Amino acid sequence: MIRHLACVVGARPNFMKMAPVLRALAAYGRVRPVLVHTGQHYDENLSEVFFRELGMPRPDVHLEVGSGTHGQQTARVIERMEAALAQGPPGGGRYDRVVVVGDVNSTMAAALAAVKLGIPVAHVEAGLRSFDRSMPEEINRVVTDAVSDMLFVSEPAGMENLRREGHPEEQLHLVGNVMIDTLRWLLPQAQRQDTLDRHGLEPGQYGVVTLHRPATVDRPETLGPLLAVLDEASEELPLVFPVHPRTRERITRFGLAARLDGKGRLKLLPPLGYLDFLALTSQARLVVTDSGGLQEESTALGIPCLTARPNTERPITVHEGTSTLVGSDPERLRTGLRAILEGRYKRGTCPALWDGRAAERIARILAQ
Ligand code: UD1
């Protein structure tokens, strides 16, 4: 019996999580994945470039929802996803399951549309909890897991969270981290690129910064002091900062751009593709970020990571990995940077099952 799976992606961090799952599913002839792109991210450098570099097929279905408030975006995905699911896979038949990844609005909305039509949902990267419901992603994680009956988990804390929320054991699968599958697959190719030369950087002699979360970038009194510390640190260690469109808009609106043109070497770049970005992070001396994905990638790469958040849904990156939470406190960021630059920073280890084979484990279970 052919099994039809609707595999849903929407925003940048979804692409590197779904790509290895699609590749692993190709080993199972009786499984037909249909790739659905919600269109939450639509810019060339937030979407297209990832399809090319990750060798992803073109989406079979595109919902073109675009940007909006959380309500608008979520509602549009639910409405259009419901119609697409009701229509069935291109070529006929019915969907047997919907597969969603991560914690963006598209993840939650697609899961809701599916479960209301009686189509079971598998969630890849289930169980992560920051216990901070002011984060939009936390709401997305809680809701998505509540309506999913197949939960693929990347670290042990996620298993505990799901058990506590009452999920029966047979729904839980500790499989490892699919994003690290992509990292291990493309690392050699990324490091063969001339990315460092193009940016005038030497391996181990620069740092990488990314900040894009509303809690970090939406208020000048939070963003301004963090950028000031980074600007100051860049006099000692050049820093490259690929800037998310949301952050770019805030930097301009808050009048912070002029202050960054000083003597420091904090260089703002446009958002980068997967390979250029991995080339930069994997050869950096340190990373400063508020991204969940980059906390995990730094841990897998063994690169020190100062996480500009008060909490994390990925505690293994702090307990075993290379991440330290510094909140949005400029003093803690400065202290962390000093520790790394003076060689007093912890060494991490790579968590179990972050071995490049998580998607194979997932595909085996999905194909059963
Ligand atoms: C989304 C996810 C976040 C993830 C991030 C990665 C949610 C709630 N948030 O945040 O978890 O870490 O993606 O990037 O789903 N924009 C563009 N071009 C695009 C898409 C967006 O310029 O292709 C701009 C628009 O002004 C838009 C804003 O970015 O309003 C925010 O986009 P949105 O998709 O709402 O959330 P992100 O901040 O990207």
Residues whose N, C-alpha, C, O or C-beta is under 5 A from the ligand:
A	BS01	UD1	A11 R12 P13 Q40 H41 Y42 D43 L46 S67 G68 D103 V104 N105 P136 E137 H212 P245 R246
